[in-house]
Amino acid sequence: MRRCCVLDALDCRRHRGNKGLARVHGFIERLRQRKLVQWAVAYAAGAFALLQGIDIVGAKFGWPESIERALIIALSIGLFVTLVLAWRLRTGLEGES
């Protein structure tokens, strides 16, 4: 049986009266439904592998550090774009607003 509460110490019956905690719970459930955590972890793993590869190749060819810095900035912006697109595409498929 799947727990609907993210917090291990609490169950949903305990925090339904607490609006702040219920909002956090609802937000986390939305993240789960849209699989944003999985998207973020997959993106981070791919970005890490790419950065490691660039670091190795850059060291062999004597590339300047600015290339690696630019790639880190681009990947950071790309993470945000990926999560926004994943959220919107999932929403569009479900027909929610």
C-alpha positions in Angstrom: 0.0 0.0 0.0 1.4 3.4 -1.0 1.6 6.1 1.6 0.1 9.4 0.4 2.2 11.3 2.9 5.8 12.2 2.2 6.7 12.8 5.8 7.5 9.5 7.5 6.6 10.7 11.0 3.1 12.0 10.0 0.2 10.5 8.2 -2.3 12.5 6.2 -5.0 12.5 8.9 -2.7 14.3 11.2 -1.8 17.3 9.0 -5.0 17.8 7.1 -5.9 20.6 9.5 -2.6 22.4 8.9 -3.0 24.3 5.6 0.7 25.0 5.1 1.7 21.4 5.5 -1.2 20.3 3.3 0.0 22.7 0.5 3.5 21.3 0.7 2.1 17.8 0.6 0.0 18.7 -2.5 3.0 20.3 -4.2 5.1 17.2 -3.6 2.4 15.0 -4.9 2.2 17.1 -8.1 5.9 16.7 -8.5 5.6 13.0 -8.1 2.7 12.8 -10.6 4.6 14.8 -13.2 7.8 12.8 -12.5 9.9 16.0 -12.2 12.2 14.5 -9.7 13.1 11.7 -12.1 13.6 14.2 -14.9 15.9 16.3 -12.6 18.0 13.2 -11.6 18.3 12.0 -15.2 19.4 15.5 -16.3 21.9 15.8 -13.5 23.4 12.4 -14.3 23.7 13.3 -18.0 25.1 16.7 -17.2 27.7 15.2 -14.8 28.8 12.7 -17.4 29.1 15.4 -20.1 31.1 17.6 -17.7 33.4 14.7 -16.9 34.0 14.0 -20.5 34.6 17.6 -21.4 37.1 17.9 -18.5 39.1 14.9 -19.8 39.0 16.0 -23.4 39.7 19.6 -22.4 42.8 18.6 -20.4 44.2 16.6 -23.3 43.7 19.3 -25.9 44.6 22.3 -23.6 41.2 24.0 -23.8 40.7 27.1 -21.7 38.8 27.0 -18.4 36.2 29.3 -19.9 34.8 26.5 -22.1 34.0 24.4 -19.0 32.5 27.4 -17.2 30.3 28.3 -20.2 29.1 24.6 -20.3 28.3 24.7 -16.6 26.2 27.8 -17.0 24.5 26.4 -20.1 23.7 23.1 -18.3 22.3 25.1 -15.3 20.0 27.0 -17.5 19.1 23.8 -19.4 18.0 22.1 -16.2 15.5 24.9 -15.5 14.2 24.7 -19.1 14.0 20.9 -19.0 11.9 21.0 -15.8 9.6 23.7 -17.1 9.1 21.7 -20.4 8.5 18.5 -18.5 5.9 20.2 -16.3 4.1 21.8 -19.2 4.2 18.8 -21.5 2.8 16.5 -18.7 0.1 19.1 -18.0 -0.8 19.4 -21.7 -1.1 15.6 -22.0 -3.4 15.3 -19.0 -5.5 18.3 -20.1 -5.1 20.1 -16.8 -4.6 23.8 -16.5 
